[in-house]
Amino acid sequence: MQSTMTSETLTRDERSMSDREAIEKLIRDLYTARVRGDLAAVYEKFTPSARFQIAGASHSTPVAVTADGAAEYRPLLAIMIKTFKLSDEEIMTLLIDGPKAAVHWRAKIFSRLTGTTVVTELVDMIEIREGRIGSYTEFFAPR
């Protein structure tokens, strides 16, 4: 006898675990694509209407950027990925609560502008909509 399982036959806990696993995979795939510098793979993780924000301080100046929708966030992501090369990325904490996630991570960030590498700690607040990132806010501080 062959059994078929639909989302209607899954229990709430099973759906929550399935959703959580999908969100965790999406997030981990995003960071992997960023470290690889794979712009197309990064783009596909976001909804077309996503809000993308960055706030932090470099050693010399504060940074605050907001982009609403693909027309604004795509150029921003392209500049970021072309300017900053990430390595030694480590997710230190990943919390998922329903469609929201918080990620505390660290990476070495090499600036192609200055030629320097800085170990940086980051905290990302992410909201998932329709299986993709609908809101992404990143806070960072060099160590």
trRosetta pair geometry for C-beta under 8 A, 3 or more apart (Angstrom, degrees):
i j d omega theta_ij theta_ji phi_ij phi_ji
5 9 5.2 -122 -151 76 69 126
5 10 6.6 78 170 -60 109 83
6 9 5.3 93 52 8 70 97
6 10 7.5 -121 101 -12 41 86
7 10 5.6 -45 -151 21 41 117
7 15 6.6 72 -160 -105 87 112
10 14 4.2 -129 -171 93 97 123
10 15 4.9 122 116 -57 125 83
10 18 7.0 -26 -170 -4 159 142
11 14 4.6 96 52 7 77 103
11 15 7.0 -142 94 -4 40 86
12 15 5.8 -55 -149 37 31 111
12 16 6.2 34 152 -21 65 107
13 16 5.6 -51 -145 36 31 114
13 17 6.4 31 155 -18 64 104
14 17 5.8 -54 -148 37 31 109
14 18 6.2 32 152 -19 64 107
15 18 5.5 -55 -146 39 31 112
15 19 6.1 31 154 -18 67 106
16 19 5.7 -53 -144 39 29 110
16 20 6.1 31 154 -21 64 108
17 20 5.6 -52 -144 37 30 113
17 21 6.3 32 155 -19 64 105
18 21 5.9 -54 -148 36 28 110
18 22 6.4 27 153 -18 63 107
19 22 5.7 -57 -148 37 31 111
19 23 6.3 30 154 -18 66 106
19 98 7.9 -13 124 -155 140 40
19 99 7.8 -66 170 -82 127 64
20 23 5.8 -55 -147 37 30 110
20 24 6.3 30 154 -18 65 106
20 96 5.1 136 -140 104 88 143
21 24 5.7 -53 -144 37 30 111
21 25 6.3 32 155 -19 64 106
22 25 5.8 -53 -148 37 30 111
22 26 6.4 34 152 -22 63 106
22 131 6.8 -61 155 -132 131 86
23 26 5.6 -52 -148 34 32 114
23 27 6.4 29 155 -17 65 107
23 96 5.3 132 96 -136 137 137
23 99 7.4 -173 -95 -138 137 43
23 101 5.9 173 160 -53 123 131
23 128 5.5 -105 -114 -39 105 157
24 27 5.8 -57 -148 38 30 109
24 28 6.2 25 158 -14 67 109
24 94 6.6 88 -125 145 93 141
24 96 6.3 -86 -62 -41 86 148
24 101 8.0 160 -83 -115 55 144
25 28 5.9 -57 -141 41 29 106
25 29 6.0 30 158 -20 65 110
26 29 5.9 -59 -147 39 24 111
26 30 6.5 31 151 -26 61 104
26 45 6.2 134 -174 -146 89 100
26 128 7.0 100 75 -110 158 124
26 131 7.3 -179 -81 177 143 62
26 132 7.2 -168 -151 -119 139 40
26 133 7.2 171 153 -48 124 86
27 30 5.5 -50 -152 28 32 116
27 31 6.8 24 155 -12 64 102
27 94 6.7 147 107 -144 150 125
27 101 6.0 -104 -72 120 146 164
27 103 6.2 175 -175 -66 134 141
27 126 6.6 162 -101 57 110 167
28 31 6.0 -55 -151 38 34 106
28 32 6.3 36 151 -20 66 108
28 91 7.3 -73 -104 -26 82 153
29 32 5.6 -54 -145 38 32 115
29 33 6.3 34 155 -20 66 105
29 41 7.4 -120 161 171 95 111
29 45 6.8 175 99 -94 102 122
30 33 5.9 -59 -151 36 27 109
30 34 6.5 28 152 -20 64 106
30 42 6.6 78 -150 -127 72 68
30 45 4.7 107 -93 -152 98 171
30 133 7.1 63 -89 -38 147 139
31 34 5.5 -50 -146 34 35 114
31 35 6.4 34 156 -18 66 103
31 89 5.7 172 170 160 112 149
31 91 6.8 177 22 -60 175 109
31 103 7.9 -149 -58 167 131 156
31 105 6.9 -138 -120 -144 143 171
32 35 5.9 -55 -149 37 30 109
32 36 6.3 25 153 -14 64 110
33 36 5.7 -59 -145 43 31 111
33 38 4.4 -91 -156 66 80 107
33 41 3.6 -148 -127 106 131 117
33 42 4.7 -179 122 -62 126 70
33 45 7.1 -172 37 -27 150 130
34 37 7.5 32 178 -73 31 33
34 38 7.9 -79 -52 43 18 73
34 42 5.9 85 -74 -94 70 121
34 81 6.9 -129 -143 -104 65 99
34 86 5.8 25 132 29 94 146
34 89 7.6 112 85 -86 105 156
35 86 4.7 -93 -109 93 63 109
35 87 6.8 107 -153 -97 99 36
35 89 4.9 -105 -78 -7 130 137
35 107 7.3 -146 -96 -132 99 136
36 41 7.3 24 69 49 129 143
37 81 5.4 132 -145 -179 68 103
37 85 6.7 -25 -70 -120 121 79
38 41 3.9 23 121 24 120 119
38 42 6.4 150 94 -20 68 85
39 42 5.6 -56 -148 35 33 112
39 43 6.3 37 155 -23 67 104
39 77 6.7 133 -143 128 88 105
39 78 5.9 42 -137 -105 139 71
39 81 5.3 179 -83 73 91 162
40 43 5.7 -51 -149 32 31 115
40 44 6.6 29 156 -20 63 106
41 44 6.0 -53 -148 32 31 110
41 45 7.3 39 152 -29 59 101
42 45 6.0 -56 -165 19 36 115
42 46 7.7 18 150 -10 64 106
42 77 5.8 -176 120 180 133 136
42 81 6.8 -161 9 -68 159 142
43 46 6.4 -75 -166 35 38 103
43 70 7.7 62 -156 -138 99 105
43 74 6.3 34 -114 -115 112 94
43 77 6.9 161 -77 91 74 155
44 132 7.8 -112 154 -125 52 124
45 132 6.1 160 170 -152 39 87
45 133 5.4 33 139 4 87 114
46 50 4.2 -82 -173 2 105 158
46 52 7.3 -21 -126 -65 148 115
46 70 7.3 152 107 -92 119 84
46 73 6.7 -112 150 106 167 147
46 132 6.0 104 -168 161 10 113
46 133 4.7 -47 -104 68 63 100
46 134 7.8 138 -158 -81 67 26
46 136 7.2 -72 -105 -11 110 132
47 50 4.7 134 57 -50 76 89
47 129 5.6 -28 -35 76 151 108
47 130 6.4 90 -96 56 124 112
47 132 4.7 141 -56 91 73 120
47 133 6.7 -145 -2 80 77 46
47 134 4.9 14 17 -97 133 70
48 69 6.7 9 152 -153 66 75
48 70 4.7 -48 -151 -23 65 124
49 68 7.8 -10 -174 177 62 76
49 69 5.5 -26 -131 -102 45 77
49 70 7.6 -43 -59 -17 26 83
49 134 7.1 4 85 -145 87 84
50 69 7.2 135 52 -99 49 23
50 70 7.3 73 35 -63 89 66
50 73 6.2 -38 87 9 101 163
50 132 7.6 -97 -65 127 123 104
50 133 5.7 43 -122 110 141 81
50 134 5.4 -149 -108 -150 77 29
50 135 6.5 -169 -157 -71 77 33
50 136 6.5 22 174 3 122 99
51 66 7.3 -16 -172 -167 93 90
51 67 7.3 161 -158 86 48 53
51 68 5.3 -11 -109 -109 79 70
51 69 8.0 6 -81 -29 54 46
51 73 7.9 168 -155 -60 18 131
51 134 7.4 26 20 149 78 59
51 135 4.8 4 56 -119 99 78
51 136 7.2 -179 92 32 58 60
51 137 8.0 -1 115 -60 98 84
52 65 7.9 -17 117 116 87 98
52 66 7.4 151 85 -158 54 43
52 67 4.5 -10 61 60 100 102
52 68 7.9 -165 25 -74 68 29
52 72 7.6 -173 43 106 106 95
52 73 4.0 103 14 -118 139 123
52 76 6.5 171 101 81 136 142
52 77 7.3 -69 -172 -54 168 98
52 136 5.1 0 -117 65 69 104
53 65 6.8 171 -150 90 48 59
53 66 4.8 -4 -105 -106 89 74
53 67 7.5 -171 -73 24 47 64
53 136 7.1 177 31 96 64 57
53 137 4.4 -4 66 -116 110 78
53 138 7.0 179 95 26 60 63
54 63 6.2 -31 122 129 105 111
54 64 7.2 -176 92 -139 64 29
54 65 4.7 13 48 49 98 100
54 137 7.7 -179 -77 -158 30 50
54 138 4.9 -12 -113 66 73 101
54 140 7.4 -12 -166 7 94 109
55 63 6.9 175 -144 95 30 70
55 64 5.0 20 -111 -110 80 78
55 65 7.9 -162 -67 28 53 57
55 137 7.4 0 10 -175 103 93
55 138 7.4 166 29 89 59 54
55 139 5.4 -19 75 -106 89 72
55 140 7.9 161 88 22 43 67
56 62 7.3 -177 104 -155 33 64
56 63 5.3 -3 63 56 73 103
56 122 7.9 -51 -81 -113 147 79
56 138 7.5 -41 -30 123 119 82
56 139 5.7 137 -74 -169 91 50
56 140 3.7 -17 -97 60 161 72
56 141 5.9 -148 -154 -64 104 53
57 61 7.3 -148 -151 113 70 28
57 62 4.8 -39 -102 -104 83 63
57 63 6.8 176 -93 13 28 78
57 141 6.3 21 49 -116 87 75
57 142 7.6 -97 97 14 72 89
58 61 5.7 14 49 52 102 62
58 62 7.8 -173 20 -94 68 15
58 63 6.2 68 -19 -27 93 116
58 142 6.5 58 -147 -20 46 126
59 118 7.3 -154 -33 -105 114 151
59 142 5.9 -39 -56 49 82 154
65 76 6.4 154 155 -142 139 135
67 72 3.7 -176 -162 129 90 105
67 73 4.0 144 115 -77 133 67
67 76 4.9 -133 -45 -1 153 149
68 72 5.5 46 51 40 46 147
68 73 7.7 164 26 -37 4 97
69 72 5.5 81 67 19 74 99
69 73 6.9 -178 90 2 29 96
70 73 6.1 -65 -122 49 30 94
70 74 5.2 35 180 -30 71 112
71 74 6.9 -32 -121 25 12 110
72 75 7.1 -70 -166 36 28 99
72 76 6.7 19 151 -12 64 118
73 76 5.3 -63 -149 44 41 116
73 77 5.9 41 156 -21 76 105
74 77 5.9 -54 -143 37 29 108
74 78 6.3 32 156 -22 63 107
75 78 5.5 -54 -147 35 33 116
75 79 6.4 33 156 -18 66 103
76 79 6.0 -55 -151 35 29 108
76 80 6.4 29 153 -19 64 108
77 80 5.6 -55 -146 37 32 114
77 81 6.1 24 160 -15 68 109
78 81 6.2 -59 -143 40 25 104
78 82 6.2 17 160 -11 63 113
79 82 6.0 -63 -143 43 26 105
79 83 5.8 14 163 -12 66 119
80 83 6.1 -68 -141 43 21 103
80 84 5.8 -34 -178 32 64 111
81 84 7.2 -68 -114 58 18 74
82 112 7.3 -74 146 34 61 148
83 111 6.6 -10 160 -147 85 69
83 112 5.5 -137 -155 39 43 102
83 113 6.0 2 -157 -26 101 104
84 109 5.2 -12 -168 -169 114 103
84 110 6.8 146 -158 72 57 49
84 111 5.9 -25 -101 -98 76 58
84 112 7.2 -132 -72 0 28 86
85 109 7.4 147 73 -158 43 51
85 110 4.4 -17 60 59 97 107
85 112 6.8 86 -14 -48 100 96
86 89 5.7 40 153 -62 118 109
86 107 4.6 -11 -158 166 103 145
86 108 7.1 134 -160 74 51 55
86 109 5.8 -21 -99 -101 68 70
86 110 7.8 -160 -71 20 22 78
87 107 6.7 134 61 -173 32 91
87 108 4.8 -27 68 65 86 107
87 110 7.0 33 4 -12 109 109
88 106 7.9 -37 121 116 92 86
88 107 6.1 146 81 -148 69 57
88 108 4.7 54 42 3 116 105
89 105 6.5 8 -170 171 85 123
89 106 7.5 165 -148 88 43 46
89 107 4.3 -7 -97 -97 68 108
90 105 6.3 171 87 -158 47 78
90 106 5.2 -9 57 58 96 89
90 107 7.2 171 17 -75 64 59
91 94 5.4 14 167 -48 128 110
91 103 6.1 -59 -140 -162 103 105
91 104 7.7 106 -167 77 60 51
91 105 4.7 -40 -107 -99 52 105
92 104 4.8 -58 69 105 105 95
92 105 5.9 173 8 -102 81 38
92 106 6.2 54 -32 -5 118 99
93 102 7.5 -9 115 110 103 91
93 103 7.1 170 90 -151 62 39
93 104 4.1 29 45 39 100 109
94 101 6.8 -11 -170 -171 79 112
94 102 7.7 169 -150 86 36 52
94 103 5.3 5 -109 -111 73 82
94 104 7.9 -135 -61 31 44 64
95 101 6.4 160 86 -156 55 60
95 102 4.6 1 56 53 107 93
95 103 7.7 -158 28 -71 65 43
96 100 7.4 160 -154 90 52 47
96 101 4.7 -17 -102 -102 72 93
97 100 5.3 -17 68 69 84 95
97 101 7.5 163 22 -86 62 43
99 127 6.0 44 128 -165 96 71
99 128 4.5 -131 -166 60 83 87
99 129 7.0 63 -179 -72 138 50
100 125 7.5 -14 -168 -174 100 80
100 126 6.9 152 -158 86 53 56
100 127 5.3 -21 -102 -103 76 72
100 128 7.4 -149 -72 13 29 80
101 124 7.8 10 106 105 92 94
101 125 7.7 164 87 -157 52 39
101 126 4.5 -13 62 63 96 105
101 127 7.9 -178 22 -79 69 30
101 128 7.2 55 -6 -26 106 104
102 123 6.8 -5 -173 -174 92 93
102 124 7.1 166 -154 84 45 54
102 125 5.7 -11 -105 -105 79 65
102 126 7.5 -178 -79 21 31 77
103 122 7.8 8 106 109 91 93
103 123 7.0 165 84 -153 51 47
103 124 4.5 -3 54 53 101 100
103 126 6.8 27 -2 -4 108 119
104 121 7.3 -3 -173 -176 85 99
104 122 7.5 168 -152 89 43 50
104 123 5.2 -12 -101 -103 70 82
105 121 7.6 168 92 -155 36 57
105 122 5.4 -17 67 64 81 95
105 123 7.9 154 21 -88 64 36
105 124 7.3 -2 17 3 109 106
106 119 6.6 11 -179 -178 107 91
106 120 6.9 171 -151 87 64 44
106 121 5.0 -28 -98 -102 88 66
106 122 7.1 165 -89 18 35 76
106 143 7.8 17 -141 -29 116 134
107 119 7.6 -175 98 -146 29 56
107 120 6.1 -16 64 59 72 89
107 122 7.2 -5 15 4 98 120
108 117 5.3 11 177 -180 104 112
108 118 7.4 160 -155 79 59 28
108 119 5.5 -37 -97 -92 68 64
108 120 7.7 125 -122 14 20 78
109 117 6.8 161 80 -152 37 62
109 118 5.6 -23 61 62 90 79
109 119 7.8 139 14 -110 75 15
109 120 5.0 2 3 6 123 129
110 116 7.4 -170 -143 101 57 31
110 117 4.5 -25 -92 -95 76 87
111 114 4.4 31 94 35 129 94
111 115 6.9 -44 84 2 81 20
111 116 5.7 10 39 55 106 72
111 117 7.7 -169 11 -82 68 38
111 118 7.6 25 -17 6 104 103
112 115 7.5 34 -153 -74 26 50
118 142 4.6 -35 164 -135 133 118
118 143 7.4 160 171 39 84 67
119 142 7.2 106 77 -161 50 69
119 143 4.6 -36 96 43 99 119
120 140 5.4 13 172 -173 119 114
120 141 6.9 164 -157 82 77 32
120 142 5.1 -49 -100 -101 83 55
120 143 6.6 -164 -98 -6 27 83
121 140 6.9 164 87 -150 45 64
121 141 5.8 -14 61 62 91 83
121 143 6.0 82 -15 -57 98 103
122 138 5.9 -15 -168 -167 115 99
122 139 6.7 152 -158 81 61 51
122 140 4.4 -21 -101 -98 84 89
123 138 7.4 155 81 -154 44 52
123 139 4.7 -9 59 59 92 103
123 140 7.7 -176 22 -76 60 47
124 136 6.5 -19 -167 -163 108 83
124 137 6.9 153 -156 80 56 48
124 138 4.9 -17 -101 -101 83 76
124 139 7.7 -169 -76 23 37 67
125 135 7.7 -30 115 123 86 100
125 136 7.6 154 80 -155 55 35
125 137 4.5 -7 55 59 100 103
125 138 8.0 -159 23 -71 65 35
125 139 7.9 44 -8 -6 96 101
126 133 5.9 -65 -159 -130 105 104
126 135 6.9 157 -156 88 39 66
126 136 5.4 7 -111 -108 78 71
126 137 7.8 -157 -69 29 44 63
127 133 7.4 101 72 -159 48 62
127 134 5.2 -60 101 67 93 95
127 135 4.0 22 39 47 111 106
127 136 7.9 -133 29 -59 67 47
128 131 6.9 10 179 -117 109 10
128 132 6.9 154 -152 77 75 19
128 133 6.4 -55 -103 -99 59 43
128 134 6.4 97 -171 8 15 96
129 132 6.6 -33 71 66 64 70
129 133 7.8 36 28 160 77 14
129 134 3.2 50 11 -47 117 142
129 135 7.8 75 -14 -6 113 80
130 134 7.5 97 27 -62 83 116
133 136 5.3 25 169 -54 130 112
